[in-house]
Amino acid sequence: MNICFLVGDVSGDLHCEVILRELKLLYPNLVCWGMVGKRMASAGCEVVVPTEEMSIMGFLEVVKHYPTIHKNFQILKTAVLSRKPKVIVYVDYPSFNLQFAKWVKSQDSLSTIKNLGFISPQVWAWKEKRIYQIARYYDGLAVVFPFELRYYSKTHLDVRFVGHPLLEELPLDLTQEEARKQLGIPHSSTVVSFLPGSRVQELMYHTKLMCDSFQMLRERYPNLIGIVPALSSLPKEVYHPFVEVGFQVFYDKPNEVLRSANAAVVVSGTATLQTALLGIPMVVVYKTSPLTYFIGKRLVKVKSISLANLVMEQPIAPERIQHDANPQQICQDVIELLGENGDQQLKQFQMLREKLGNGSASKNVAQWIYELIQQNDD
């Protein structure tokens, strides 16, 4: 018996690693394969297409990488036709995954396969009509934010709030003192974490902004320590600019880097939720290509880009986008976060944690996959 995962980014790969380990408690001999990353591979999942090849964001960027996307689509089609998995789990990545789910449903020889979505596309931000495509091509959808349920209420799709996986993946009991000890940072220091993103193209747009902001902050706080979490899966040279201006760079220790901080500057994405759940005051930033920004500004309908702000439905953390993301503004935001503004954020972050479930998302998703396999066997 085998199942397939289609995972489009690093954070999804981490979430699914935990799900796979839960699944193997139910099915010790389970065979897993698909478009996955290093974390899934470490849990025993076969890499047919590496997730790292598919971590592409933005309209212009997708066009540039279309040949790679098309090639991998064909590789996965061939694999599904030959292996016929019981279930395919589609993790976010809607532009690719919905097309693949549509293709699966069009093949008579694959009619027994169950399509399960995990992590809804951001239909609340743009392209809300995708809910009808999702309802047509998926057999179920596990959502990680409670407010997402209402968007699917007009469909007949089986949609369940399973909780957010970060609640079980993050070391929520890690103290600042313990984190700093692990990184070798003096306990009494003032520390600011800068999270430039998990994709090369995100670093391309945010590295200079963060380096310039840090240098400006150091003019006011000469003893300020700036730290950056780095990914060993990315080329080391992308982090050289941070080292050159005095940052301390720590590989594959994102939680320790965050928990060590008094405040954080975070690129919009899952990391903003991670920062909030770990209780670190933050300013959210986002820059992209002029064309992507021009198109996105006209299509995106939400007022906020930060997940923490969206869940709480109010502007808890300041957001600085495109031209507003400049060193002067970031410097001012961090100064305020080191004071009373930071304390106010922390009170809201505690309420946010309570909204996101009881920390059993992976068990809930694994149980649902188990149900779908059972249906398939009946």
C-alpha positions in Angstrom: 0.0 0.0 0.0 1.3 3.4 -0.9 0.3 7.1 -0.6 1.6 10.2 -2.4 2.4 13.7 -0.9 2.7 16.8 -3.1 4.4 19.4 -1.0 5.4 22.8 -2.5 7.5 24.4 0.2 9.9 23.9 3.1 7.3 24.6 5.9 4.9 22.1 4.3 7.6 19.6 4.2 8.1 20.0 8.0 4.4 19.7 8.7 4.1 16.5 6.6 7.1 14.9 8.3 5.1 14.9 11.6 2.0 13.6 9.8 4.0 10.8 8.2 5.4 9.7 11.5 1.9 9.5 12.9 0.7 7.5 9.9 3.4 5.0 10.4 2.1 4.3 13.8 -1.2 3.2 12.1 0.5 1.6 9.1 4.1 0.4 9.9 4.6 -0.8 6.4 3.3 2.2 4.6 5.1 3.3 1.5 5.3 7.1 0.9 6.6 9.0 -2.0 6.0 12.2 -4.0 7.1 15.8 -4.3 8.7 16.2 -0.9 11.7 17.7 0.8 14.5 16.7 3.1 12.4 16.5 6.2 9.9 14.0 4.6 12.9 12.1 3.2 14.3 11.8 6.7 11.0 10.2 7.8 11.3 7.6 5.1 9.4 9.2 2.2 10.9 8.6 -1.3 11.7 11.8 -3.2 10.4 11.6 -6.8 10.5 15.4 -7.2 12.4 17.5 -4.7 10.3 20.2 -3.1 13.3 22.5 -3.3 12.9 22.7 -7.1 9.3 23.9 -6.7 9.6 26.6 -4.0 8.7 29.3 -6.5 6.6 32.4 -5.6 5.3 35.3 -7.7 3.8 35.7 -11.2 7.0 36.6 -13.0 9.0 33.9 -11.2 6.5 31.1 -12.1 6.9 32.1 -15.8 10.7 32.0 -15.6 10.6 28.5 -14.1 7.8 27.1 -16.2 10.0 24.4 -17.9 11.0 23.0 -14.5 7.4 23.0 -13.3 6.1 21.3 -16.5 8.9 18.7 -16.4 8.1 17.8 -12.8 4.3 17.7 -13.5 5.0 15.0 -16.1 7.3 13.0 -13.8 4.6 12.9 -11.2 1.9 11.9 -13.7 4.0 9.0 -14.8 4.6 7.9 -11.2 0.9 8.1 -10.2 -0.1 6.1 -13.3 2.3 3.3 -12.4 2.0 3.2 -8.6 -1.7 4.1 -8.1 -1.5 5.4 -4.6 -4.5 5.0 -2.3 -4.5 8.6 -1.3 -2.8 11.8 -2.6 -2.2 14.5 -0.1 -2.0 18.0 -1.6 -0.2 20.5 0.6 -1.2 24.1 -0.3 0.6 25.0 -3.5 -2.7 25.6 -5.4 -1.5 26.6 -8.9 0.2 23.2 -9.2 -1.8 20.9 -7.0 -5.3 21.9 -8.3 -4.2 21.1 -11.8 -2.8 17.8 -10.7 -5.9 16.9 -8.8 -8.0 17.8 -11.8 -5.8 15.5 -14.0 -6.2 12.6 -11.5 -10.0 13.0 -11.5 -10.0 12.9 -15.3 -8.3 9.4 -15.5 -10.6 6.5 -15.3 -7.8 4.2 -14.3 -7.2 6.4 -11.2 -10.9 6.6 -10.1 -10.2 4.9 -6.7 -7.6 7.5 -5.6 -8.8 9.8 -2.8 -7.6 13.4 -3.1 -7.1 15.1 0.3 -6.0 18.7 0.6 -4.0 19.9 3.6 -3.7 23.6 4.2 -6.1 25.6 2.2 -5.0 28.0 -0.5 -5.4 31.6 0.6 -8.9 31.9 -0.8 -9.6 34.6 1.8 -6.9 36.8 0.1 -7.6 36.3 -3.6 -9.3 34.0 -6.1 -12.1 33.0 -3.7 -13.8 31.2 -6.6 -11.1 28.5 -6.3 -13.3 27.0 -3.5 -15.4 25.5 -6.3 -12.4 23.9 -8.0 -11.2 22.6 -4.7 -14.7 21.1 -3.9 -14.7 19.5 -7.4 -11.3 17.9 -7.4 -10.6 17.2 -3.7 -12.4 14.6 -1.6 -11.7 16.5 1.6 -9.8 19.5 2.9 -8.0 19.9 6.2 -7.7 23.6 7.1 -5.4 25.1 9.8 -7.2 28.3 10.6 -10.7 28.3 12.1 -11.9 31.3 10.0 -11.3 29.3 6.8 -14.3 27.1 7.5 -16.8 29.8 6.6 -15.4 30.2 3.1 -16.3 26.6 2.2 -19.7 26.6 3.8 -21.3 27.3 0.4 -19.8 24.0 -1.0 -20.5 20.4 -0.1 -16.9 19.5 0.4 -15.9 17.8 3.6 -13.8 20.5 5.3 -12.4 20.2 8.8 -10.4 22.5 11.1 -7.6 20.2 12.3 -5.6 22.8 14.3 -2.4 24.4 13.3 0.7 22.1 13.0 3.1 24.7 14.4 1.5 24.2 17.9 3.1 20.7 18.0 6.2 21.5 16.1 7.4 24.5 18.1 9.2 24.2 21.4 6.7 26.4 23.2 8.3 25.9 26.6 11.8 27.0 25.4 12.8 30.0 27.5 14.9 32.9 26.3 17.7 32.0 28.7 17.8 28.4 27.4 17.8 29.5 23.8 20.6 32.0 24.3 22.7 29.4 26.2 22.4 27.0 23.2 23.5 29.7 20.8 26.2 31.2 23.1 24.6 34.6 23.4 25.1 36.5 26.6 21.9 36.5 28.7 21.8 40.2 29.3 22.2 41.3 25.7 19.6 43.1 23.6 19.0 40.8 20.6 17.0 41.3 17.4 16.3 38.4 15.0 16.0 39.0 11.3 14.2 36.3 9.3 14.8 36.9 5.6 12.6 34.0 4.3 13.2 30.4 3.3 13.5 30.8 -0.5 16.5 32.2 -2.5 14.2 34.8 -4.2 12.9 36.0 -0.8 16.5 36.6 0.4 17.2 38.4 -2.9 14.6 41.0 -2.1 15.1 41.3 1.7 18.8 40.9 2.4 19.9 44.5 1.7 16.9 45.8 3.6 17.7 43.8 6.6 21.4 44.5 6.5 20.8 48.3 6.2 18.2 48.2 9.0 20.6 46.4 11.3 23.4 48.8 10.6 21.1 51.7 11.4 20.0 50.1 14.6 23.6 49.6 15.6 24.2 53.3 15.4 21.6 53.8 18.1 22.4 50.6 20.1 26.1 49.9 19.6 26.0 46.6 21.6 22.9 45.3 19.8 23.2 41.7 18.6 21.6 40.8 15.3 21.0 37.1 14.5 19.7 35.3 11.4 18.4 31.7 11.1 19.9 30.1 8.0 18.9 27.0 6.1 21.6 24.4 5.2 19.5 23.5 2.1 20.2 27.0 0.6 23.6 28.0 -0.9 25.8 29.4 1.9 26.7 32.4 -0.2 23.2 33.9 0.1 24.0 34.5 3.8 27.5 36.1 3.3 26.1 39.7 3.2 24.7 39.2 6.7 28.0 38.0 8.1 29.8 41.0 6.4 27.7 43.5 8.4 28.1 41.8 11.7 25.2 39.4 12.0 25.6 36.1 13.8 24.2 33.4 11.4 23.0 30.1 12.9 22.2 27.2 10.6 19.0 25.1 11.1 18.2 26.6 14.5 15.2 28.8 13.7 13.4 28.3 17.0 16.5 29.1 19.1 17.2 32.2 17.0 13.7 33.5 17.4 13.3 32.6 21.1 16.6 34.4 21.9 15.3 37.7 20.6 13.8 40.7 22.3 12.2 41.6 18.9 12.1 40.3 15.3 12.0 41.6 11.7 10.2 38.9 9.8 9.4 38.3 6.1 5.7 37.7 5.6 4.8 34.0 5.6 4.6 31.1 8.0 7.5 32.6 10.0 5.2 35.4 11.2 3.0 32.9 12.9 6.0 31.0 14.3 7.3 34.3 15.7 3.9 35.1 17.3 3.5 31.6 18.8 7.0 31.8 20.4 6.0 35.1 21.9 8.4 37.5 20.1 7.3 41.1 19.2 7.7 41.6 15.5 7.5 43.9 12.5 6.4 42.1 9.3 8.1 43.1 6.0 7.6 42.1 2.4 9.3 43.1 -0.9 9.0 41.5 -4.3 9.5 42.4 -8.0 7.7 45.6 -9.2 5.6 43.5 -11.7 4.5 40.9 -9.0 3.7 43.7 -6.6 1.7 45.6 -9.3 -0.4 42.6 -10.1 -0.8 41.4 -6.6 -1.9 44.8 -5.3 -4.8 44.6 -7.7 -5.8 41.0 -7.0 -5.3 40.6 -3.2 -8.3 41.6 -1.3 -7.2 41.4 2.3 -5.9 44.4 4.3 -3.3 42.3 6.1 -0.4 40.0 4.9 0.5 38.7 8.3 -1.1 35.4 9.4 -1.1 36.6 13.1 -3.0 39.7 12.1 -5.4 37.7 9.9 -6.3 35.2 12.6 -6.8 37.9 15.2 -8.7 40.0 12.6 -6.8 43.1 13.8 -3.4 44.8 13.2 -1.4 43.4 16.1 2.0 43.5 14.3 3.0 46.4 12.0 3.3 45.5 8.3 5.8 47.2 6.0 5.3 46.3 2.3 7.4 47.2 -0.8 8.3 50.9 -0.6 7.2 51.2 3.0 9.8 48.5 3.8 12.8 50.8 4.2 15.6 50.9 6.8 14.3 54.1 8.5 10.8 52.6 9.1 12.1 49.2 10.2 14.5 50.9 12.6 11.7 52.9 14.2 9.5 49.9 14.4 12.1 47.8 16.2 12.8 50.7 18.7 9.1 50.8 19.6 8.9 47.0 19.9 11.7 47.1 22.4 9.4 49.2 24.5 5.6 49.2 25.3 4.5 48.2 21.8 6.2 44.8 22.3 4.4 44.2 25.6 1.0 44.9 23.9 1.8 42.4 21.1 2.6 39.7 23.6 -0.8 39.9 25.2 -2.5 39.4 21.8 -0.1 36.5 20.9 -1.3 34.5 23.9 -4.9 34.9 22.7 -3.8 33.8 19.2 -2.3 30.6 20.5 -5.6 29.7 22.1 -7.4 30.1 18.7 -5.3 27.6 16.8 -6.3 24.3 18.4 -4.9 21.9 21.0 -1.7 20.9 19.2 -3.0 17.7 17.6 -3.1 18.7 13.9 -0.8 15.9 12.6 -2.8 13.2 14.5 -6.1 14.6 13.1 -4.7 14.6 9.5 -3.2 11.1 9.8 -6.5 9.8 11.1 -8.3 11.3 8.2 -5.9 9.7 5.7 -6.5 6.4 7.6 -10.2 6.9 7.1 -9.8 7.5 3.3 -7.6 4.4 3.0 -10.3 2.4 4.8 -12.9 3.7 2.4 -10.7 2.8 -0.5 -10.4 -0.8 0.8 -14.1 -1.3 1.3 
